[in-house]
């Protein structure tokens, strides 16, 4: 679905070039190459004074970046777009004032990805998701899990790490999460977690466990969270969620008995809603002052998709 935030990355990842050291060295300094910049998990965003409501990723050349680029910073190769190499660099180890003093970064600022995503076009959010998740994985995987105190070496511009002592290899991981709507006749069930803002209800969700299919995870999570037995699981679509690196897998499932019992540890309240109820929620006229996650969230897209098909 083109409307899903953090999806629709337009860059060809061109993974065959990641391990080509000579090609990477030439590409980094090429006049064709473009770089996006991160600082403490925040991408550098260009704010146009004439169009403040249309922010963009700031892309710069190697020449523009050279003033702040040091030998300790390895650009992450994102891939190719329009035959131009695209990279991302994490400048978190540098001084923020020093970075922003670069004339090439004028009218730009580092903005939290979750905050700026709704204002960007979806392809841009897809690029941010790729870079952010990879940078976070690299920061969290420093030592070999088998050899105590041995630091890992980075390869393939940041898509692989290995231990020189035992030879173990490590790759960025993605955590699969099922997010689902239990359905009964003309209604779907939304739940409310204890940590949600007042009045917010959303689709149920949970991590897929080892040795478990998507369908089994949906059935298990629905039963654990609201005590319902579900069947006929239908996959709908997915969303990369770079906080830090999850793949949200949206599904629906049928239940034969609507009588639920919420799990006090995870869910504090649940509610069956029909299309009319949800329409009122979407236009802000819910009698119960209920609201659902914004369009950026896959839960919103799943609910709207269910409404369109019912």
Secondary structure, DSSP 4 states (H G I P E B T S, - for coil): -TT-TT----SB--GGGTT-HHHHHHHHT-TT-EEEEEETTEEEEEEETTEEEEEEE--B-HHHHTTT--TT-PPEEEEEETTEEEEEEE-TTS-HHHHHTSGGGTTEEEEEHHHHGGGS-HHHHHHHHHHHHHHHHHHH--B-SSSTTPBPEEEGGGTEEE-TTT--EEE---EEEEEEEEEETTEEEEEEETTSPTTB-B-EEEEPPTT--HHHHHHHHHHHHH---EEEEEEEEEEEETTTTEEEEEEEEEES-------TTTEEEEEEEEHHHHHHHHTT--TT--B---TTSHHHHHHHHHHHT-
